[in-house]
Amino acid sequence: VAAVVAGARDGEKDSPRDKSVPVTAKIRIGIDADHETYRDAGKLAQKVEASAVVLHGRSANQYYSGSANWEAISQLRQDLEIPVWGNGDIFSAEDALAMFEQTGCAGVEIGRGCQGRPWLFYDLASALNGSANRARPNLGQVCELALRHTQMLSSWMGNQERALRDMRKHLGWYFRGFAVGGDFRRALTSANSMQELEQLFSTLDPDLPFPPAAEGKRGRRGNPRKTHLPEGWLATREIDAAAARILEAAKLDTSLDQGGY
């Protein structure tokens, strides 16, 4: 799908200039094991000239439970001529290399893996360039990153208290595996200012090394869950007038959604 942006209106001094904007699509395998739609969805994305397709190797009903099906990523790559990127269960540079090897995908998308671990992208860049270097920040460096994250979020939101509330989950991820104590973790959930946060961080040993327990899966997991669909939605692939109205309402809903915060 190519989006075109006009540079000027007709009659204005500057002549119009079209800019092609690449658009990608991200999909899951399908609704559940009995309703896998990723191959059809990928072909449709290619038909309307999407630049690439990202496949998260889980169904909607799986949510984040179980393991991602990388074989589906490999299958979609064989089906399409446009690039296929893989997503699902990439928590380290080694995971990314394994996905490239197993699926032949053109790229990887990172989701939960970078939560509280922004240095994962350094690890990925190193691995893809054949380097064994990996970021293993000590506790002081993690505090610096977490503080910078909080400052940037506060600036973006324009509300420090709101940013601090939103950061609580991120702070839990940042300090995962570090022996910082229960009292410190509880105090993180009640910090109401940058000053309080900095004071809390000052009580820690900045030289504490990065622990092995900080590695591995993180972020949302949860159990499988039922996807809510209009009544009779899975009974047929035909779109009748009633189904078309539902789709139009959903599209309007999305267009009005400001997203984020």
C-alpha positions, 0 to 999 in steps of 0.5 A: 500500500503506497500512501501519497502525500501532496507537497502543495495545492494546485496553483501554489508556488511550489509544485506538488511532490508525491512521496511513497510511504512504505506500509507494512502489516502485522498479523497473527496466525488466526483466531484459533487452531481451527481458524488459521488465516495468516496465509490468506491475510499475507497474500492479501497484504501482498496483493494490495502492495504492502511493503512487508508482512510481520507474522506473530507466530501465535493465534489471537486466542493464544494471547501470549501463552505457549510458544510461538509457531516459527514454522508458520513464519517459514511457511508464509515466507515461502508463500510471499514474494514481499519480505516476511518478518518474524515475531514471537519469543525473541528475548535475546540476540541468540533467539533472533539468530535462531529465528533467522536460521529456522525460518529464513525471515527477512527481519525480526520484530521485537515486542516483550523482549525489550521491556525493561531491557532497551539494550537488547537492540545493541545485542541484536545489532552486534549479533547480526554483524557477527560480533559476540559483544552483548550489553550487560549493564551493572545496576548503576547503569540500569538506574541511569537508563530507567531514570532517562526513560522516566524523564522522556516519558514525563516530557512526552506525556507532559505530566510527571505523576502520570508518567511515574504511574505508567513507569511502575511496570517498566521499573519492575522489568528494569530491575528484574533479577537484581537483588534489590530487596522487597522494600525497594520494589514496594517503594518503586510503586509509590514514588510520586516525583523524579526526586523520590525516584532518584533518592531510591536509586541512590540507596542501591549499589551501582557496581552490582553486576548484571545477574543471569536471573535478569535474562529470559522471558519477560512481560505479559504472559497469561493464559489463552483467552477467547477472542470476542467476535460478532455472533456467527462471524466464524460460520462463513467467509462471505461478507453479507450486508450485516457483516459489512456494516460491522466492518465499517463500524470497526474501521470508523472506531479505529480511525477515531482512536487517538491511541496511546495515552 
